[in-house]
Amino acid sequence: MKLDIKITRNPAPKAKPTDESKLGFGKLFTDHMFLMNYTVEEGWHDARIVPYGPIPLDPSAMVFHYAQELFEGMKAYRRPDGGVQLFRPMCNIERMNNTCDRLCVPRIDPEAALQAIKAIVDIDRDWIPHTSGTSLYIRPFIIATDAMLGVHPSHSYIFCIILSPVGSYYAAGLNPVKIMVEHQYVRCVKGGTGIAKAGGNYAASLLGQKEAEDMGYAQVLWLDGVHRRYIDEVGAMNVFFKIDGTVVTPDLTDGNILPGVTRRSCIEMLKYWGIPVEERKLAIDEVLDAQKNGKLDEAFGTGTAAVISPIGELFDTGTKYIVNNNEIGPVAQKLYDTIYGIQSGTVEDFMGWTMDLDA
């Protein structure tokens, strides 16, 4: 499927940020957005790039009432030579289509999705920042648009892609963050939608996150919804612990953890380096016991937004557990330096992960 993308340029482009050190995350948006519609009769059609702006929707649109929507997160990077590259975009597109399957949304042809992503990034490539640590965040999403009330899959959808120049996701940057272990609330359960990148998962996490922030913690460490024992994710990221020389991350077998592209990249990189890495069930007690016994070497979250986020403190039922003297560990640092280096073009892509925008 090759898209015939109609382009309407923004007649009043916005002023681009002059101080890239103050970009923040997800606060600024570029001049254009990609749109495409779906109906049962026509399938995915009417691909177009238009000026960034509101999307008119009927108040009864099903996305508002039954949360049938999904999204992805990926980035474009400016290389030192001025070129632009994407990082493993087909992995994100594959995950997007897997989410479509879980939420009864029609799939998008992968090559068509890639064409759309490259087209919108190309038209707004001047928005891609130059400063180290920055990038252009790409947010594809799909929403259900049937104008009716009734709990069943929609028959019409909008696929949209918006772009945002960004800096660090956390204000602390690569400095270790403090995490609170959550025992009261859960974000998902086995058989639910944890494996999908759907907004409902994030809505379910807000109360726990807010209470953690009120106590001075950056995020929560989610435990499984059945036993409240096994680690799922940290905030909106996958999580890794280096215990007695082996890097351990929760496995994906129960379908309640998002299969992160950065998670996948870290596992592949660790194996490439010969560092022991395991995907398995990991109980919070095992992690805390390792800290007490001096065997918890380091901990970190991984995700598109932050890449690597070191964990310096775990707070569990009134007790603080300091990880690696509240410093970033050598494995987390090496992963960040290498993966971000590959993403931004300052390190040779010996893994074959990047895609030139103009290729």
Residue pairs with C-beta under 8 A, 6 or more apart in sequence:
1 44
1 109
1 111
1 112
2 111
2 112
2 115
3 36
3 47
3 112
3 115
3 116
3 119
4 47
5 34
5 47
5 48
5 49
5 115
5 116
5 119
6 46
6 47
6 48
6 49
7 48
7 49
7 123
8 48
8 49
8 50
8 51
9 32
9 51
9 123
10 31
10 32
10 51
10 52
11 51
12 51
13 31
14 30
14 31
16 126
16 127
16 165
17 23
17 28
17 129
17 165
20 129
20 130
20 131
20 134
20 165
20 167
21 131
21 167
22 167
23 129
23 134
23 165
23 166
23 167
24 166
24 167
25 137
25 164
25 166
25 167
25 168
25 169
25 305
26 137
26 164
26 166
27 164
28 164
28 165
29 52
29 162
29 163
29 164
30 52
30 124
30 127
30 136
30 162
30 163
30 164
30 165
31 51
31 52
31 124
31 127
32 49
32 50
32 51
32 52
32 120
32 123
32 124
32 163
33 49
33 50
33 51
33 52
33 53
33 120
33 160
33 161
33 162
33 163
34 47
34 48
34 49
34 116
34 117
34 119
34 120
34 159
34 160
34 161
35 46
35 47
35 48
35 49
35 50
35 55
35 158
35 159
35 160
36 44
36 45
36 46
36 47
36 48
36 116
36 158
36 159
36 160
37 44
37 45
37 46
37 156
37 157
37 158
37 159
38 44
38 45
38 106
38 156
38 157
38 158
38 159
39 45
39 155
39 156
40 155
40 156
43 106
44 106
44 108
44 109
44 112
44 159
47 112
47 116
49 119
49 120
49 123
52 162
55 158
55 160
57 63
57 64
57 143
57 145
58 145
58 147
60 147
60 148
60 149
61 143
61 144
61 145
61 146
61 147
62 68
62 144
62 145
62 146
62 147
62 148
62 154
63 69
63 143
63 144
63 145
63 154
65 149
66 144
66 151
67 198
67 199
67 200
67 203
68 103
68 104
68 105
68 143
68 144
68 153
68 154
69 103
69 141
69 142
69 143
69 144
69 198
69 199
70 96
70 99
70 100
70 103
70 105
70 141
70 142
70 196
70 197
70 198
70 199
71 139
71 140
71 141
71 142
71 197
71 198
71 199
72 92
72 93
72 95
72 96
72 138
72 139
72 140
72 141
72 197
73 92
73 137
73 138
73 139
73 197
73 303
73 304
73 305
74 86
74 87
74 88
74 89
74 92
74 117
74 137
74 138
74 140
74 261
74 304
75 86
75 87
75 135
75 136
75 137
75 138
75 166
75 304
75 343
76 84
76 85
76 86
76 121
76 125
76 128
76 135
76 136
76 138
76 163
76 357
77 84
77 85
77 86
77 87
77 128
77 135
77 136
77 343
77 344
77 345
78 84
78 128
78 129
78 130
78 135
78 344
78 345
79 85
79 344
79 345
79 346
80 345
80 346
81 345
83 345
83 356
83 357
83 358
84 121
84 125
84 128
84 356
84 357
84 358
85 343
85 345
85 354
85 355
85 356
85 357
86 117
86 118
86 121
86 354
86 355
86 357
87 261
87 342
87 343
87 353
87 354
87 355
88 261
88 265
88 353
88 354
88 355
89 114
89 117
89 355
90 110
90 114
91 261
91 264
92 140
92 261
93 108
93 110
93 113
93 114
93 117
94 110
95 197
95 259
95 261
96 108
96 113
96 140
96 142
96 197
97 107
97 108
97 110
98 195
98 196
99 105
99 196
99 197
99 198
100 106
100 107
100 108
100 142
101 107
102 193
102 195
102 196
102 198
103 193
103 196
103 198
104 153
105 142
105 144
105 153
105 157
106 157
108 142
108 159
113 140
116 140
116 159
116 161
117 138
117 140
117 161
118 357
120 138
120 161
120 163
121 128
121 136
121 138
121 163
121 357
122 357
122 358
124 136
124 163
125 357
127 136
127 163
127 165
128 135
128 136
128 165
129 135
129 136
129 165
129 166
129 167
131 167
132 344
132 346
133 167
133 168
133 173
133 340
134 165
134 166
134 167
135 165
135 166
135 343
135 344
136 163
136 164
136 165
136 166
137 163
137 164
137 165
137 166
137 304
137 305
138 161
138 163
139 161
139 162
139 163
139 164
140 159
140 160
140 161
141 159
141 160
141 161
141 162
142 157
142 158
142 159
142 160
143 157
143 158
143 160
144 153
144 154
144 156
144 157
145 154
145 156
145 157
145 158
146 154
146 155
146 156
166 305
168 174
168 306
169 303
169 305
169 306
169 309
170 177
170 218
170 306
170 309
172 218
174 308
174 309
174 310
174 328
174 336
175 310
175 312
175 328
176 310
176 311
176 312
176 313
176 323
176 324
176 326
176 327
176 328
177 218
177 219
177 309
177 310
177 311
177 312
178 216
178 217
178 218
178 311
178 312
178 313
178 315
179 212
179 217
179 218
179 219
179 220
179 221
179 234
179 235
179 311
179 313
179 314
179 315
180 212
180 215
180 217
180 219
180 220
180 221
180 314
180 315
180 316
181 220
181 221
181 223
181 284
181 314
181 315
181 316
181 317
182 208
182 212
182 220
182 221
182 222
182 223
183 223
183 228
183 317
184 208
185 204
185 205
185 207
185 208
186 204
186 222
186 223
186 224
186 225
186 228
187 194
187 201
187 204
187 205
187 208
187 222
187 225
187 232
187 233
188 194
188 201
188 204
188 225
188 232
188 256
189 224
189 225
189 226
189 256
190 224
190 225
190 226
190 254
190 255
190 256
191 255
191 256
192 225
192 255
192 256
193 200
193 201
194 201
194 232
194 255
194 256
194 257
194 258
195 252
195 255
195 256
195 257
195 258
195 259
196 258
197 258
201 258
202 236
205 220
205 222
205 235
205 236
208 220
208 222
209 219
209 220
209 235
212 218
212 219
212 220
215 315
217 315
218 235
219 234
219 235
219 236
219 237
219 301
220 234
220 235
221 231
221 233
221 234
221 239
221 284
221 314
222 231
222 232
222 233
222 234
223 229
223 230
223 231
223 232
223 284
224 230
224 231
224 232
224 254
224 256
225 256
229 283
229 284
229 285
230 250
230 281
230 282
230 283
230 284
231 239
231 250
231 282
231 283
231 284
231 287
232 250
232 256
232 257
233 239
233 250
233 257
233 258
234 301
234 309
234 311
235 301
236 303
236 305
237 260
237 301
237 302
237 303
237 305
237 306
237 309
238 249
238 250
238 257
238 258
238 260
238 262
238 263
238 301
238 302
238 303
239 249
239 250
239 299
239 300
239 301
239 302
239 311
240 247
240 248
240 249
240 266
240 299
240 300
240 301
240 302
241 247
241 248
241 249
241 282
241 287
241 290
241 296
241 298
241 299
242 248
242 296
242 297
242 298
242 299
242 329
242 331
243 286
243 287
243 290
243 295
243 296
243 297
244 290
244 295
244 297
245 276
245 297
246 276
246 277
246 278
247 270
247 275
247 276
247 277
247 278
247 331
248 277
248 278
248 279
248 280
248 282
249 263
249 266
249 267
249 277
249 278
249 279
249 282
250 257
250 279
250 280
250 281
250 282
251 257
251 279
251 280
251 281
252 259
252 279
260 302
260 303
260 304
261 304
262 302
262 303
262 304
262 307
262 308
262 339
263 302
263 303
265 339
265 351
265 353
266 302
266 308
266 335
266 339
267 277
267 279
268 351
269 335
269 338
269 339
269 351
270 276
270 277
270 331
270 335
271 277
272 351
273 334
275 331
284 316
287 296
287 299
287 314
288 314
288 316
288 321
290 296
291 314
291 321
291 322
291 323
292 321
296 321
296 323
296 324
297 324
297 329
297 331
298 310
298 311
298 323
298 324
298 328
298 329
298 330
298 331
298 332
299 310
299 311
299 314
299 323
299 324
299 329
300 308
300 309
300 310
300 311
300 328
300 329
300 331
300 332
300 335
301 308
301 309
301 311
302 308
302 309
302 335
303 309
307 336
307 339
307 340
307 343
308 332
308 335
308 336
308 339
308 340
310 324
310 327
310 328
310 329
310 332
311 323
312 322
312 323
312 324
312 326
312 327
313 320
313 321
313 322
313 323
313 326
314 320
314 321
314 323
315 321
337 347
338 347
341 347
342 348
342 349
342 350
342 351
342 353
342 354
343 354
345 354
